[in-house]
Amino acid sequence: MTGSQEPNGDQPVDSRAIQVEPEAEEEHFRPNGTIFILILFVAALILLWLSVYVILLSRGVTV
């Protein structure tokens, strides 16, 4: 051994010194269908509340 020390059972290994390179082919999964359904659900919820608001205004109900 010249200039470098290899870890053995007696010396602790510094976990910061070990770097694992991420795979270049790894892609993050993006649930496009779920996002679309969630947007539709939120839009429907907003439209339903707006319709209730308009009905209450037309009847003259105030809080």
N, C-alpha and C positions, 0 to 999 in steps of 0.2 A: 504494500500500500504506500503510494507516494502522494502526499498532499490531500488525499480524500479519505474520509472515514466511512466505512459501511456500517449501517446499524446492525447490532447484534442483540442478543438477549439481555445484555447488561446495560445498554444505553437506550433511553427512551427515544422514540421516533417523533420528530416535530411534524405534526399533521399539516402545518402551514407550508412546509417545504414540498409536500407532495401535491402536485397539480395534475388534475385529470382533465384532458382536453375533451370538450363536448364533440359528439359526432357531427360531422358536417351535414349528413343526410337527415338528421333528426329534425322533424317539423313539429310545431305545436298544433295540437288539435283545436280547431275553432268550430264550435257547434252552430253553424249557420242556421239550420232548421229550428233549433231551440230559440235562438235570438229572434228569428222571424215570428215564431209563435208568441213569444213574450211581448214583442212590439204590438202584434195584433190584439193581445189580451189587454194591454195597457190602453191602446186606442179605443177599444170597445168600452172599457171602464170609464174613460174620460167622456166618451159620447153619451153613455147612459146617465152619468151624473149631470152633464149639461142639459140633457132632455128633462131630467127631474127639476133642475133649476129653472128652465124655461116654463115648465108647467106651473111651478110655484109662483113665478112672477106673473103669469097670465091670470092666476086665480087671486092675486093680490095678497098673498100670504107673506107676512114679514115676521122676522124673529125679533 
